[in-house]
Amino acid sequence: MKKTIIAGRTVPAIGMGTWHMGEDPARRAQEIETIRTGIEAGVQVIDTAEMYGEGKAESLLGEALKTVERSRLFLISKVYPWNASKKQLPISLDKSLQRLGTEYLDLYLLHWIGSVPFEETVEAMEEAKKSGKIKNWGVSNFDTSEMKELWKVKNGKNCVVNEVLYNLGSRGIEFDLLPWMREQNLPLIAYSPLAQGDSLGNRFHEDPLLQKIAAAHQCSIEQLLLAWAIRDGKTIAIPQAGTPQHVKDNYAAGSLVLSAEEWQELAEHYPKPTTKQSLAVL
Ligand SMILES: NC(=O)c1ccc[n+]([C@@H]2O[C@H](COP(=O)([O-])OP(=O)(O)OC[C@H]3O[C@@H](n4cnc5c(N)ncnc54)[C@H](OP(=O)(O)O)[C@@H]3O)[C@@H](O)[C@H]2O)c1
């Protein structure tokens, strides 16, 4: 299983996302089973946010995780930009902790950039760290110029991760953001690593090269996309799975080993950008 170091902890490079979970009562039992299956398979990193279902995803997770030893998990939640102030952040954080049924988050992220100055958000994050309610903090949907601005702020470099959209069909960050993050030794959390499944994913399903490599490894195209996303050992992918089988398959993708020739073929077929692209966001 491919591993990544994040905030000093070594974790499996395949985690789980939770967007849209907990919103449909008819799907609740299967969603809880999916989360528990993922953890049994070995998943540690779980990504959620106060935004997801306005707390419903966190509440669902809280229920699913009741029986799981807390130290086995690496729990991430995110604060809305308009709640990322010194006054509001502690309130949002307490609500997230309560819904999740935990005393601390391993990582708390600013979900995207808003109007609260970075200085203030960093101060609020540092305070939360001191209180023991979060172990570390990071950001999401930050492009290179924004990371550089954050780096200028007092304690801004205490940020331990940037979570952005990244998949085989969306390699824009490889032009400048990812190289900059590598220079700073900042790991990446790749969201939408499956290009959101059906919408873009179909394009991959029809690709003879992906079909050939997947057949050679007796794996699915989705598993190939995940293996690709985490290939550098400094990235954690957080695919969203709706079924226990999908979550098991996704975790297993962390053990796929491709040949140098296959990596080369993929790189030629899906080249990295040669010019600056605007940051892809959802
Ligand atoms: N920070 C941010 O701003 C941000 C933004 C977007 C997302 N995220 C995080 O990233 C997570 C993942 O991103 P995402 O939800 O956009 O999309 P994604 O993980 O790229 O794709 C999810 C889709 O892939 C399908 N899928 C999952 N595993 C599969 C498998 N093994 N075989 C076939 N299909 C499979 C799912 O279908 P099934 O339901 O049938 O499994 C679902 O339709 C989110 O849940 C969220 O936690 C963060």
The ligand as a Gaussian input file, in Angstrom:
#p B3LYP/6-31G(d) Opt

LIG

0 1
 N      -12.030000      20.769000      -0.854000
 C      -12.949000      20.897000      -1.764000
 O      -13.311000      22.005000      -2.178000
 C      -13.598000      19.665000      -2.327000
 C      -14.380000      19.748000      -3.498000
 C      -14.934000      18.562000      -3.999000
 C      -14.734000      17.361000      -3.352000
 N      -13.987000      17.314000      -2.201000
 C      -13.782000      16.040000      -1.493000
 O      -13.322000      15.067000      -2.401000
 C      -14.152000      13.921000      -2.350000
 C      -14.176000      13.202000      -3.688000
 O      -14.495000      14.050000      -4.754000
 P      -15.841000      13.963000      -5.605000
 O      -16.932000      13.497000      -4.737000
 O      -15.967000      15.272000      -6.278000
 O      -15.580000      12.936000      -6.772000
 P      -14.732000      11.612000      -7.115000
 O      -14.210000      10.952000      -5.909000
 O      -13.794000      12.001000      -8.186000
 O      -15.864000      10.718000      -7.806000
 C      -16.948000      10.189000      -7.109000
 C      -17.742000       9.333000      -8.085000
 O      -16.962000       8.187000      -8.437000
 C      -17.733000       7.004000      -8.271000
 N      -16.866000       5.935000      -7.771000
 C      -16.178000       5.904000      -6.597000
 N      -15.445000       4.779000      -6.497000
 C      -15.698000       4.059000      -7.624000
 C      -15.238000       2.809000      -8.105000
 N      -14.355000       2.074000      -7.413000
 N      -15.704000       2.367000      -9.306000
 C      -16.566000       3.122000     -10.021000
 N      -17.032000       4.327000      -9.621000
 C      -16.603000       4.793000      -8.439000
 C      -18.792000       7.344000      -7.250000
 O      -19.906000       6.539000      -7.513000
 P      -20.586000       5.609000      -6.377000
 O      -21.343000       6.562000      -5.511000
 O      -21.436000       4.694000      -7.171000
 O      -19.479000       4.886000      -5.646000
 C      -19.056000       8.812000      -7.544000
 O      -19.992000       8.953000      -8.586000
 C      -15.500000      14.485000      -1.870000
 O      -16.317000      13.498000      -1.311000
 C      -15.045000      15.500000      -0.856000
 O      -14.771000      14.893000       0.396000
 C      -13.406000      18.438000      -1.702000

